[in-house]
Amino acid sequence: MTSTQAPPLPGKEEVDSTIKHITDNAQRAFLWNYDRSRDQLVTLYNKGMSSQWNSVTDLDWDTPVDPEELIRTSPQTNLTVELARAAAQVPGSPLAKWGEKEFLQLGIEATKAMLSQFMHGEQGAMVVAAKIVETVPWIDARYYAATQTMDEARHTEVFAKYLHTKLGEAYPMSPFLEAQIDALISDSRWDIAYLGMQIVIESLALAAFGSMLRATEEPLLKKLLRYVMSDEARHVAFGVLSLAEYYHGLSDAELKERQDFLADNTLRSRARSTTPEIWERMGTTMEEVLPSLMEAVQKRQTNQFAGFQAGFFAKLVPNVRKLGLLDANNGYLRQRWGEAGLLEFEFADDTGSDYENYDEVAKDRAARAASN
């Protein structure tokens, strides 16, 4: 007989080990103007409502997933394994005695680590979207941010469920991602939550999800990623449409603060490191493996993250140009990003215009309707 009794509330020790508190310094706003005056946001809100999908019924959770087969059939999903194989050839490498079993397990662990960051990032996005609901001074933006909060809750749920039911134990949140989201939650300026989450982190997510989607053949993960990306593209468009209007009225000094924010977060995103816990679960440490990994990188003379970075900046740079931040203050950010070689992406499609191209949910529904 199944018990209907609720589980006991967690004690202080469990709360302290599983909950983090962050002080949010932004003012909350209550709006009295209910006029729907921003047509593009109204359209986006209507699209957000009609494109909601159900994590329980739209994904087939009965799909069997063999973690080893996941890696075997999609070897290109895991650049960490590719680099580790090269590092194993370096004299004195702690990976020199590894066989196929170890490299396969490394692939599983690296995949779990990546999906764990997706999961943590989506919870962060849920909290930030809720902050936008409470702080943005336009009713149309507030309505859409409420739909995004629901989207992010669903994304957190599906990544957590895939990890826990198909792959195993999750990894802790990356300190780089944690620092970014902490800063957005605690900042007193409501638009920084927009800029950091909708423009930077969501563009990063689109690139990461797209990279995994192109590589994997596992059907459940593939559909999950397609549907999550459908939502994320709208979220980026939301930031582009809202902030372009707001930034038009800011002073040069205020715009310079936003430009510095983008430059700093761009560099931080480019400097992400691998999850060190991966190596600990493999019986070694990051410190032991790092010298041979670095030598392998130098010998390869290629950037293993080049494709991912291109996907990220191909969205970020044109979106920022549309906000007017690329050329504000005599092109301050244009110069910073130009020195980093990022301006080649300036005229790629901005997500404020092409978000409907990502709508895999609508495509699937149209295909089902056509077949009936």
Disulfide bonds with the S-S distance in Angstrom:
none
